[in-house]
Amino acid sequence: MSKKVLIKELAYVRSGDKGDISNVGIIAFNKENYEIIKKQVTPQKVKDHYKDLVKGEVKVYEMPNIDALQVVMYKALGGGATSTLRFDETGKAMCLGMLFMPVEASDGFKPAKPPM
């Protein structure tokens, strides 16, 4: 059995941008959480989650030495800061969206509090 949890229960996130490319770093609170997100944060799942906001390719890079993923989304900012009509033209809200992406965890999973 499994249950749905949100990325915000598993990790910190940070975002950045270059032109029409947005990137979101997902840094797990611990190794167990990293194993969950590593298996489930896939390019297709990210595209499905962001729907029409991400029109291009999505790449997910694993960084096991720091229990993190780097998610790079192409054609994700409506053309970029100087040409988009979006409210968030630099993609800072993309990390907020990632926090609310659901993933599956085992039924007995208990979210850990983030380290201080």
Backbone as JSON Lines, residues from 0, in Angstrom:
{"i":0,"aa":"M","n":[0.82,-1.19,0.0],"ca":[0.0,0.0,0.0],"c":[0.87,1.25,0.0]}
{"i":1,"aa":"S","n":[0.34,2.34,-0.51],"ca":[1.06,3.6,-0.51],"c":[0.09,4.75,-0.31]}
{"i":2,"aa":"K","n":[0.66,5.91,-0.01],"ca":[-0.15,7.11,0.15],"c":[0.53,8.26,-0.59]}
{"i":3,"aa":"K","n":[-0.25,9.27,-0.92],"ca":[0.3,10.44,-1.6],"c":[0.8,11.44,-0.56]}
{"i":4,"aa":"V","n":[1.99,11.96,-0.84],"ca":[2.55,13.07,-0.06],"c":[3.02,14.13,-1.05]}
{"i":5,"aa":"L","n":[3.17,15.33,-0.58],"ca":[3.65,16.42,-1.43],"c":[5.15,16.58,-1.28]}
{"i":6,"aa":"I","n":[5.8,17.06,-2.33],"ca":[7.24,17.3,-2.28],"c":[7.59,18.16,-1.07]}
{"i":7,"aa":"K","n":[6.72,19.08,-0.68],"ca":[7.03,19.97,0.45],"c":[7.2,19.21,1.75]}
{"i":8,"aa":"E","n":[6.69,17.98,1.82],"ca":[6.87,17.15,3.01],"c":[8.19,16.38,2.98]}
{"i":9,"aa":"L","n":[8.91,16.45,1.84],"ca":[10.11,15.66,1.64],"c":[11.38,16.48,1.42]}
{"i":10,"aa":"A","n":[11.22,17.73,0.98],"ca":[12.41,18.44,0.49],"c":[12.24,19.95,0.5]}
{"i":11,"aa":"Y","n":[13.38,20.63,0.41],"ca":[13.44,22.06,0.11],"c":[13.46,22.2,-1.41]}
{"i":12,"aa":"V","n":[13.09,23.37,-1.92],"ca":[13.23,23.64,-3.36],"c":[13.77,25.05,-3.56]}
{"i":13,"aa":"R","n":[14.49,25.23,-4.67],"ca":[15.02,26.53,-5.09],"c":[14.89,26.59,-6.6]}
{"i":14,"aa":"S","n":[14.63,27.77,-7.12],"ca":[14.49,27.89,-8.57],"c":[15.41,28.95,-9.13]}
{"i":15,"aa":"G","n":[15.62,28.84,-10.42],"ca":[16.41,29.81,-11.15],"c":[15.94,29.86,-12.59]}
{"i":16,"aa":"D","n":[16.55,30.7,-13.39],"ca":[16.13,30.81,-14.78],"c":[17.26,31.37,-15.63]}
{"i":17,"aa":"K","n":[17.19,31.09,-16.9],"ca":[18.05,31.66,-17.95],"c":[17.2,31.7,-19.21]}
{"i":18,"aa":"G","n":[16.85,32.89,-19.63],"ca":[16.01,33.0,-20.82],"c":[14.68,32.32,-20.61]}
{"i":19,"aa":"D","n":[14.38,31.35,-21.47],"ca":[13.11,30.62,-21.41],"c":[13.28,29.27,-20.72]}
{"i":20,"aa":"I","n":[14.34,29.12,-19.94],"ca":[14.62,27.86,-19.24],"c":[14.48,28.1,-17.74]}
{"i":21,"aa":"S","n":[13.7,27.26,-17.09],"ca":[13.56,27.32,-15.64],"c":[14.18,26.07,-15.03]}
{"i":22,"aa":"N","n":[14.86,26.24,-13.92],"ca":[15.37,25.07,-13.23],"c":[14.89,25.11,-11.78]}
{"i":23,"aa":"V","n":[14.61,23.92,-11.24],"ca":[14.2,23.79,-9.84],"c":[15.09,22.74,-9.2]}
{"i":24,"aa":"G","n":[15.76,23.14,-8.15],"ca":[16.54,22.2,-7.35],"c":[15.66,21.65,-6.25]}
{"i":25,"aa":"I","n":[15.69,20.35,-6.07],"ca":[14.92,19.69,-5.0],"c":[15.94,19.04,-4.08]}
{"i":26,"aa":"I","n":[16.02,19.5,-2.84],"ca":[17.01,19.0,-1.89],"c":[16.28,18.27,-0.78]}
{"i":27,"aa":"A","n":[16.42,16.96,-0.74],"ca":[15.68,16.13,0.22],"c":[16.12,16.41,1.65]}
{"i":28,"aa":"F","n":[15.2,16.3,2.58],"ca":[15.51,16.47,3.99],"c":[16.42,15.36,4.51]}
{"i":29,"aa":"N","n":[16.31,14.17,3.9],"ca":[17.13,13.03,4.34],"c":[17.24,12.02,3.2]}
{"i":30,"aa":"K","n":[18.04,10.98,3.39],"ca":[18.29,9.96,2.38],"c":[17.01,9.22,1.97]}
{"i":31,"aa":"E","n":[16.17,8.88,2.94],"ca":[14.91,8.18,2.65],"c":[14.04,9.01,1.71]}
{"i":32,"aa":"N","n":[13.92,10.29,1.99],"ca":[13.13,11.17,1.13],"c":[13.75,11.28,-0.26]}
{"i":33,"aa":"Y","n":[15.06,11.32,-0.33],"ca":[15.75,11.38,-1.63],"c":[15.4,10.16,-2.48]}
{"i":34,"aa":"E","n":[15.38,9.0,-1.86],"ca":[15.05,7.78,-2.61],"c":[13.64,7.85,-3.18]}
{"i":35,"aa":"I","n":[12.71,8.45,-2.44],"ca":[11.33,8.6,-2.93],"c":[11.29,9.55,-4.12]}
{"i":36,"aa":"I","n":[11.89,10.73,-3.97],"ca":[11.79,11.7,-5.06],"c":[12.61,11.28,-6.27]}
{"i":37,"aa":"K","n":[13.73,10.62,-6.04],"ca":[14.58,10.16,-7.16],"c":[13.81,9.23,-8.09]}
{"i":38,"aa":"K","n":[12.99,8.38,-7.52],"ca":[12.24,7.4,-8.32],"c":[11.01,8.01,-8.99]}
{"i":39,"aa":"Q","n":[10.48,9.07,-8.4],"ca":[9.17,9.53,-8.86],"c":[9.15,10.88,-9.55]}
{"i":40,"aa":"V","n":[10.17,11.68,-9.39],"ca":[10.21,12.96,-10.1],"c":[10.85,12.69,-11.46]}
{"i":41,"aa":"T","n":[10.0,12.36,-12.41],"ca":[10.43,12.01,-13.76],"c":[10.1,13.15,-14.71]}
{"i":42,"aa":"P","n":[10.76,13.21,-15.86],"ca":[10.42,14.26,-16.82],"c":[8.93,14.29,-17.18]}
{"i":43,"aa":"Q","n":[8.34,13.13,-17.41],"ca":[6.92,13.12,-17.78],"c":[6.03,13.58,-16.64]}
{"i":44,"aa":"K","n":[6.34,13.17,-15.43],"ca":[5.52,13.58,-14.28],"c":[5.63,15.09,-14.06]}
{"i":45,"aa":"V","n":[6.82,15.65,-14.27],"ca":[7.0,17.1,-14.13],"c":[6.17,17.82,-15.2]}
{"i":46,"aa":"K","n":[6.24,17.36,-16.45],"ca":[5.45,17.98,-17.54],"c":[3.96,17.9,-17.23]}
{"i":47,"aa":"D","n":[3.51,16.75,-16.75],"ca":[2.1,16.6,-16.4],"c":[1.7,17.55,-15.27]}
{"i":48,"aa":"H","n":[2.57,17.7,-14.3],"ca":[2.29,18.55,-13.14],"c":[2.17,20.03,-13.54]}
{"i":49,"aa":"Y","n":[3.08,20.5,-14.37],"ca":[3.07,21.91,-14.77],"c":[2.14,22.2,-15.94]}
{"i":50,"aa":"K","n":[1.59,21.18,-16.54],"ca":[0.65,21.28,-17.65],"c":[1.19,22.19,-18.77]}
{"i":51,"aa":"D","n":[0.43,23.22,-19.14],"ca":[0.79,24.08,-20.28],"c":[1.9,25.07,-19.99]}
{"i":52,"aa":"L","n":[2.36,25.17,-18.75],"ca":[3.44,26.12,-18.44],"c":[4.76,25.68,-19.04]}
{"i":53,"aa":"V","n":[4.97,24.36,-19.15],"ca":[6.22,23.84,-19.7],"c":[5.93,23.26,-21.07]}
{"i":54,"aa":"K","n":[6.41,23.93,-22.1],"ca":[6.11,23.5,-23.47],"c":[7.23,22.68,-24.1]}
{"i":55,"aa":"G","n":[8.4,22.7,-23.5],"ca":[9.55,22.0,-24.06],"c":[9.92,20.77,-23.26]}
{"i":56,"aa":"E","n":[11.14,20.34,-23.48],"ca":[11.7,19.15,-22.84],"c":[11.95,19.4,-21.35]}
{"i":57,"aa":"V","n":[11.88,18.32,-20.57],"ca":[12.24,18.36,-19.16],"c":[13.35,17.35,-18.94]}
{"i":58,"aa":"K","n":[14.4,17.78,-18.22],"ca":[15.48,16.87,-17.86],"c":[15.62,16.87,-16.34]}
{"i":59,"aa":"V","n":[15.87,15.69,-15.78],"ca":[16.06,15.55,-14.34],"c":[17.45,14.97,-14.1]}
{"i":60,"aa":"Y","n":[18.26,15.7,-13.35],"ca":[19.62,15.27,-13.05],"c":[19.71,14.88,-11.57]}
{"i":61,"aa":"E","n":[20.26,13.7,-11.31],"ca":[20.44,13.23,-9.94],"c":[21.76,13.76,-9.37]}
{"i":62,"aa":"M","n":[21.72,14.16,-8.11],"ca":[22.92,14.58,-7.39],"c":[22.95,13.82,-6.06]}
{"i":63,"aa":"P","n":[23.3,12.52,-6.11],"ca":[23.2,11.69,-4.92],"c":[24.14,12.1,-3.79]}
{"i":64,"aa":"N","n":[25.22,12.77,-4.12],"ca":[26.16,13.18,-3.06],"c":[25.55,14.22,-2.12]}
{"i":65,"aa":"I","n":[24.51,14.93,-2.56],"ca":[23.83,15.9,-1.69],"c":[22.33,15.62,-1.59]}
{"i":66,"aa":"D","n":[21.9,14.4,-1.96],"ca":[20.49,13.99,-1.87],"c":[19.57,15.0,-2.56]}
{"i":67,"aa":"A","n":[19.9,15.33,-3.8],"ca":[19.14,16.35,-4.51],"c":[18.92,15.98,-5.97]}
{"i":68,"aa":"L","n":[17.95,16.64,-6.57],"ca":[17.68,16.56,-8.0],"c":[17.72,17.97,-8.56]}
{"i":69,"aa":"Q","n":[18.12,18.08,-9.81],"ca":[18.04,19.33,-10.54],"c":[17.08,19.09,-11.7]}
{"i":70,"aa":"V","n":[15.98,19.81,-11.73],"ca":[14.97,19.67,-12.77],"c":[15.09,20.87,-13.69]}
{"i":71,"aa":"V","n":[15.36,20.62,-14.97],"ca":[15.53,21.69,-15.95],"c":[14.37,21.6,-16.94]}
{"i":72,"aa":"M","n":[13.64,22.72,-17.08],"ca":[12.46,22.77,-17.93],"c":[12.67,23.79,-19.04]}
{"i":73,"aa":"Y","n":[12.63,23.33,-20.28],"ca":[12.85,24.18,-21.45],"c":[11.52,24.73,-21.95]}
{"i":74,"aa":"K","n":[11.58,25.92,-22.53],"ca":[10.36,26.61,-23.0],"c":[9.34,26.65,-21.86]}
{"i":75,"aa":"A","n":[9.8,27.13,-20.7],"ca":[8.98,27.1,-19.5],"c":[8.62,28.47,-18.95]}
{"i":76,"aa":"L","n":[9.07,29.54,-19.6],"ca":[8.83,30.87,-19.05],"c":[8.16,31.82,-20.04]}
{"i":77,"aa":"G","n":[7.45,31.26,-20.99],"ca":[6.71,32.09,-21.93],"c":[7.6,32.98,-22.8]}
{"i":78,"aa":"G","n":[8.83,32.53,-23.03],"ca":[9.76,33.27,-23.86],"c":[10.88,33.95,-23.08]}
{"i":79,"aa":"G","n":[10.73,34.05,-21.77],"ca":[11.77,34.66,-20.94],"c":[11.35,36.03,-20.42]}
{"i":80,"aa":"A","n":[12.14,36.56,-19.52],"ca":[11.79,37.77,-18.77],"c":[11.48,38.98,-19.66]}
{"i":81,"aa":"T","n":[12.18,39.15,-20.75],"ca":[11.97,40.34,-21.57],"c":[10.86,40.21,-22.6]}
{"i":82,"aa":"S","n":[10.31,39.0,-22.78],"ca":[9.29,38.85,-23.82],"c":[8.01,38.17,-23.36]}
{"i":83,"aa":"T","n":[7.91,37.77,-22.12],"ca":[6.72,37.06,-21.66],"c":[5.68,38.03,-21.1]}
{"i":84,"aa":"L","n":[4.45,37.62,-21.13],"ca":[3.36,38.36,-20.5],"c":[2.95,37.73,-19.18]}
{"i":85,"aa":"R","n":[3.67,36.71,-18.75],"ca":[3.37,36.05,-17.49],"c":[3.62,36.97,-16.3]}
{"i":86,"aa":"F","n":[2.86,36.74,-15.25],"ca":[3.04,37.5,-14.01],"c":[4.42,37.24,-13.4]}
{"i":87,"aa":"D","n":[4.84,35.96,-13.38],"ca":[6.15,35.6,-12.84],"c":[7.09,35.33,-14.0]}
{"i":88,"aa":"E","n":[7.66,36.39,-14.55],"ca":[8.46,36.24,-15.77],"c":[9.82,35.6,-15.56]}
{"i":89,"aa":"T","n":[10.3,35.51,-14.31],"ca":[11.61,34.9,-14.08],"c":[11.53,33.51,-13.47]}
{"i":90,"aa":"G","n":[10.35,32.97,-13.3],"ca":[10.23,31.58,-12.88],"c":[10.41,31.3,-11.39]}
{"i":91,"aa":"K","n":[10.39,32.33,-10.56],"ca":[10.55,32.09,-9.12],"c":[9.4,31.26,-8.56]}
{"i":92,"aa":"A","n":[8.23,31.37,-9.14],"ca":[7.08,30.6,-8.67],"c":[7.14,29.13,-9.09]}
{"i":93,"aa":"M","n":[8.06,28.79,-9.98],"ca":[8.15,27.39,-10.42],"c":[8.51,26.48,-9.24]}
{"i":94,"aa":"C","n":[9.29,26.98,-8.3],"ca":[9.63,26.13,-7.15],"c":[8.41,25.97,-6.25]}
{"i":95,"aa":"L","n":[7.58,27.0,-6.14],"ca":[6.36,26.87,-5.34],"c":[5.47,25.78,-5.93]}
{"i":96,"aa":"G","n":[5.36,25.77,-7.25],"ca":[4.58,24.72,-7.9],"c":[5.13,23.33,-7.61]}
{"i":97,"aa":"M","n":[6.45,23.21,-7.6],"ca":[7.07,21.91,-7.33],"c":[6.75,21.41,-5.93]}
{"i":98,"aa":"L","n":[6.66,22.32,-4.97],"ca":[6.35,21.91,-3.59],"c":[5.04,21.15,-3.49]}
{"i":99,"aa":"F","n":[4.12,21.43,-4.42],"ca":[2.8,20.82,-4.36],"c":[2.62,19.66,-5.33]}
{"i":100,"aa":"M","n":[3.72,19.15,-5.88],"ca":[3.66,17.96,-6.73],"c":[3.51,16.72,-5.86]}
{"i":101,"aa":"P","n":[2.48,15.9,-6.08],"ca":[2.31,14.7,-5.26],"c":[3.2,13.54,-5.73]}
{"i":102,"aa":"V","n":[3.67,12.77,-4.78],"ca":[4.41,11.54,-5.04],"c":[3.87,10.46,-4.1]}
{"i":103,"aa":"E","n":[4.19,9.21,-4.4],"ca":[3.74,8.09,-3.59],"c":[4.8,7.73,-2.54]}
{"i":104,"aa":"A","n":[4.35,7.5,-1.33],"ca":[5.23,7.02,-0.25],"c":[4.56,5.8,0.38]}
{"i":105,"aa":"S","n":[5.37,4.97,1.03],"ca":[4.8,3.78,1.66],"c":[3.79,4.19,2.72]}
{"i":106,"aa":"D","n":[2.83,3.32,2.99],"ca":[1.77,3.61,3.96],"c":[2.32,4.03,5.32]}
{"i":107,"aa":"G","n":[3.41,3.41,5.75],"ca":[3.99,3.72,7.05],"c":[4.89,4.93,7.08]}
{"i":108,"aa":"F","n":[5.04,5.62,5.93],"ca":[5.94,6.76,5.85],"c":[5.48,7.89,6.75]}
{"i":109,"aa":"K","n":[6.41,8.43,7.5],"ca":[6.14,9.6,8.34],"c":[7.1,10.7,7.92]}
{"i":110,"aa":"P","n":[6.57,11.83,7.45],"ca":[7.45,12.91,7.01],"c":[8.38,13.37,8.14]}
{"i":111,"aa":"A","n":[9.63,13.56,7.81],"ca":[10.6,14.08,8.77],"c":[10.57,15.6,8.73]}
{"i":112,"aa":"K","n":[10.79,16.2,9.87],"ca":[10.89,17.66,9.89],"c":[12.21,18.05,9.24]}
{"i":113,"aa":"P","n":[12.22,19.17,8.52],"ca":[13.48,19.58,7.88],"c":[14.53,19.88,8.93]}
{"i":114,"aa":"P","n":[15.79,19.56,8.64],"ca":[16.86,19.89,9.57],"c":[16.96,21.41,9.74]}
{"i":115,"aa":"M","n":[17.36,21.84,10.88],"ca":[17.47,23.28,11.14],"c":[18.82,23.79,10.74]}
